[in-house]
Amino acid sequence: MMMMGRMINNLKSRTTTMKKLSIMSTFILTINCLVFVMLYYTQEIPPPNRILSTDLGNGQCLWEAAQPMGADVKAFGTLIASYPASGMRFTWQQTEGLTGIQVGDDFKLGGDGVNDKTGLVKTQYPHLEGIWSWGENMDQAILLVRNPRWALPSYHTLLSEIHYAHDWETAYKYLSRTFSMRPPLADWIKWRDYRFEDEIKLWRWHIDFWMEGGTQYWIDHDFERCGQWPFFFLNETDRNNWPRDDHCPTYMDCRAKAVVSYETLRGVATGPTELKKIANLIRGKEGFPSVIGDDAIQCIWEKTNEYKVLPDNMNRNYDTGPTAEEFTFTIAQYTTMKQNLQLMANKYSSGVWVENTQAQNLLKYFNSYINEVTLELDKLIASPPPTPAPNANRKKELMTWYNTLGRGNRYDKEKIQAMFSFWPTVKHLFEDAGENPYH
């Protein structure tokens, strides 16, 4: 049912693509289970009179747990978007502390339809772990960013905690493991070496999507936006001709109205000031009459950290298993990461971005990320690890491993052929792509 729901949501929200692809068969039954485990915890219908966190004056506050807004409340919608594992849980907890309103999610796993009109929604769209399910209900977006040096390992850790689940049952079975442990380094190295090149681009393109108003990096037929055979990501040499996602001019302005850094929001000295960006964007909007004032934001930031119910990145067991710092990259990967960060810094410090406030915030974060990655790269160059023995079969071995997890071969030919109305539109791509590399 969950898998069917995901496809239905995707189909409903892409009117123009529907015209291009005709009607996709309801045999498309997919779900990105990382999103499920991050968003599973349900929310209840609010009591008649909600109790909100209160600004007591003089920097003091009374903290109360957030409540659902209620399905009958009309609100100005705010979307929080991030690449996976970029500190979304910490960010939505702080947003709930500010507003007293529970944050919904793109999979609408809040119970009783409350999430349809919460006014606050979190997503990882357009990354394959997210979906556009909110239709026209969001009016503005906040972009959340994190250094890819930490976001990529954290993304893999979440996947490993749920046994790389690609079905609802497996994700549910291992739900209690999330934010509790880190995987063996051997698993990280395999995932890293197989996924790095794509994920560092997806990290970059996610930011571009929400800065440029919906820049689309996938072809329309690729309904999971994963770039897997026989589909592909668009060529960056033709970047000026990349299309815009049909959702953006149709349903909302996809240009972020604020950019927030997880590292800055998490910092004791910087967190409350970063949180003000979110407060200032939501305060005074329809449906949000009680956003905490600036003078009490530090109090709310501290109380939210103290009283949060669900664990996050900082709660994983440090007593057993590897530490976060042990999940590193190769010299070549650090170099590529630094190049991608520098590319972003150069882009958002020139041309139309020079006078753009959000771009200038991004530039500050990118420069910090570049410095952090450079320090690790320089240390590794000064004391390089032993060079592994050549292995001509390494790429094939990694692909086989990834496929056994259920996360490869997403477009198996037999499965797509069963999508009777969709198959004729993509048959030529399968014929031109040659042999399926996952077989």
BAGU-468299 format. One record per residue (C-alpha): x, y, z. Coordinates in steps of 0.001 Angstrom, whole numbers, plus 500000, padded with zeros to 6 digits. Example, Ala and Ser with C-alpha at 12.3 -4.5 7.8 and 13.67 -1.06 7.14 Angstrom:
BEGIN
512300495500507800
513670498940507140
//
This chain:
BEGIN
500000500000500000
502845502392500847
504579501560497581
501377502097495619
500859505418497399
504259506711496389
503623506098492738
500135507581492885
501551510739494481
504196511028491786
501644510552489024
499174513066490447
501814515759490824
503336515703487344
500572516783484954
502890517750482118
504956514595482408
501760512583482328
501057514042478916
504520513041477757
504425509536479166
500677508778478824
499289506985481891
501899504974483776
500700501591484914
499974501161488585
502441498291488490
505067500919489371
505373499973493020
508367501698494588
509249503314497904
512401504913499190
512550503425502650
515099505872504031
512405508528503831
509979506182505547
512165505582508599
513079509227508949
509445510292508835
507525507353510319
506695508707513769
503010509630513720
501340512770514928
497967513092516577
494948515340516135
495396518459518302
493304519124521382
490743521941521050
493088524427522742
496746523913521873
499380524862524432
502287526578522673
505781527450523811
505597530910525352
507879533950525276
508044535021528951
510112538134528227
513706538996529162
514996536059527088
513003533498529086
510558530959527661
508162528183528559
508749525214526237
505868522965525189
505823520054522743
504503520934519286
500975519983518232
499490519348514771
498057522465513219
494774520773512348
493248519919508994
490813522847509081
493478525562509493
494424527559506415
498145528320506491
500925529806504413
503004526733503579
506743526512504220
508811523643502827
512178522597504295
514299520795501674
517653519048502068
519894516384500616
519511513181502725
521151513126506172
521794516859506221
520513517415509734
516832517511508870
515695515946512148
517514518516514260
516185521288512020
512533520275512131
512741519806515908
513981523379516236
511282524601513820
508618522922515921
510051524585519014
509745527974517322
506231527592516041
504513525073518287
503381523385515061
504383519851514110
506304519541510849
504736517286508236
506553515203505638
506388514422501959
505141510878502597
502232512148504727
502877509629507476
501205511743510136
497906509960510573
494335511111509906
495346513412507054
496687516094509417
499888516453507422
497933517646504401
497608521103505975
500274521468508617
501782524501506914
505243523012507500
506609520098505442
510054518517505104
511389516772502011
514509515476500266
513043516071496812
514352516027494093
516775513422495447
515410509918494870
514647509653498614
511913512303498338
508630512826496501
506562515869495554
503355515026497390
502226518426498659
500740519584495363
500114523339495607
500070523532499415
503543525039499881
504258528714499259
507950529099500065
511041526948500568
513930526848503020
517093525119501807
519048523167504437
522674522332503618
525439520275505213
529078519626504317
529074516607501956
532083515313503847
529634514458506641
526317514240504785
527393511335502561
528600509074505407
525530509955507468
523255509064504550
524935505666504259
524680505118508004
520910505633507920
520643503186505036
522692500586506865
520645500933510053
517582499752508153
519532497027506297
519410499070503060
515655498453503018
513813498876499751
510467497602501036
508090498722503788
508319495512505854
512121495585506161
512175499287506996
509567498793509727
511399495790511165
514581497791511712
512983501120512573
514254501077516161
517851500922514927
517822504380513369
520130506966514924
521584504267517185
524669502740515529
527229503056512780
527981500371510190
531191498384509715
533789500430507863
533966497731505177
530329498401504245
530915502131504154
533900501702501838
531878499592499392
528947502009499331
531286505007499149
533312503642496250
530206502669494299
528029505718494975
530461508605495511
530581510048492002
526795510162491700
526096511329495253
528505514261495190
526772515478492030
523338514874493547
524391516909496596
525382519775494315
522361519503492033
519984519465495013
521248522899496000
521014524171492435
517438522915492183
516265525003495133
518407528027494262
517599528195490552
513891527468490783
513718523790489864
516613522936487533
515960519348486384
518946517002486045
517063513792485138
515171512767482021
511380512691482272
511115508909481921
513328508415484998
510439508528487493
512694507709490459
515228510386489412
518058507935490131
519856507915486780
520030504125486659
520225502039483478
518812502500480898
518095506083481961
520738508664482759
521389512051484259
521582514983481867
525005516010480578
526515519001482352
528178520161479151
524638521057478046
523717522617481390
522299525792479843
519601523714478176
518512521707481193
514736521980481679
512842523152484724
510888520657486795
507235520943485782
506183521321489430
507977524582489997
506339527118487736
503032525301488164
502721524680491914
505200526879493780
508226529120493487
511121526694493983
513651529408494767
514650529155498421
513715532171500519
516264531219503198
519360529016503358
520270527334506642
523458525458507486
523110522412509735
526576522983511195
525717526584512050
522285525712513417
523815522999515602
526558525200517057
525999526481520584
527364529919519741
525729530191516299
522568528078516490
520090530629517879
521098533238515289
520727530704512466
517349529703513855
516182533312513503
516295532863509712
513555530264509981
511610532313512506
511711535468510390
510498533601507307
507503532059509097
506585534742511612
503478536716510635
502413534266507937
498817533066507846
498322530209510311
501369531102512451
500293533685514985
502529532478517807
506093532154516491
508494532849519358
510059536340519385
513748536886518688
514563537607522329
513411534127523366
514929532160520479
518083531232522378
515919529900525199
513817527857522756
516941526547520997
518350525344524321
515058523888525584
514418522057522316
517826520386522613
517059519464526191
513541518125525706
513658516589522208
511999513168522170
513581511505519139
517308510759518751
519465512352516046
523038512185514741
524547512985518128
522835510036519811
524558507172517993
526526504844520234
530085506101520601
531088503240522907
530993500525520256
531781500533516560
533600503182514507
533401506879515287
532017509334512753
535547510578512033
536602507123510820
534234507272507836
536652508946505462
537351509190501734
540265508440499411
542644511143498213
540930511108494819
537482511432496433
538525514276498736
539997516005495685
536761515580493721
534743516796496707
536905519892497013
536580520561493280
532791520321493505
532718522656496485
534959525134494695
532737524907491630
529765525850493795
531672528658495504
532716530091492147
529195529860490775
527434531517493696
529970534325493997
529608535589490430
527100536850487881
523481537125488980
524339535695492390
526584538531493576
523686540518495045
521642537494496117
521427537152499903
520903533394499855
523865532911497525
526081534929499836
525042532732502761
525822529649500687
529217531070499778
530072531442503452
529137527815504089
530971526538501002
534175528289502020
533942526698505456
533379523280503874
536329523782501522
538606524583504457
537479521490506353
537917519173503368
541293520725502514
542625520037506005
541695516351505761
543033516086502217
546363517667503142
546790515295506083
546059512323503883
548517513471501224
551202513994503868
550655510487505232
548959508424502523
547515504998503305
548897501883501578
547862501583497953
545474498646497517
546361495937495037
544854496438491568
541511494698491091
540119494710487569
536817493310488849
536289495921491570
533586497891489750
531632494760488880
531932493449492450
530570496715493860
527685496735491405
526826493142492323
526941494006496027
524706497051495524
522280494993493480
522018492310496175
520889495048498573
517896495657496311
518939499204495509
520326498460492049
518528497443488863
515568499702489661
514454499564486047
514649495855485364
513379495291481836
510757492711482787
509322495017485453
509107497941483044
507582495777480312
504763494997482733
503912498716482794
501859498344479647
501222502001478836
504695503149479913
506757500515478105
506172501802474532
507515505239475525
510838503834476797
511329500678474716
513844502437472476
515975503423475475
516309499792476544
517186498775473001
519806501503472607
521360501021476061
522683497528475366
523145494854478024
521827495494481524
524970495976483681
523143494618486745
522755491159485198
//
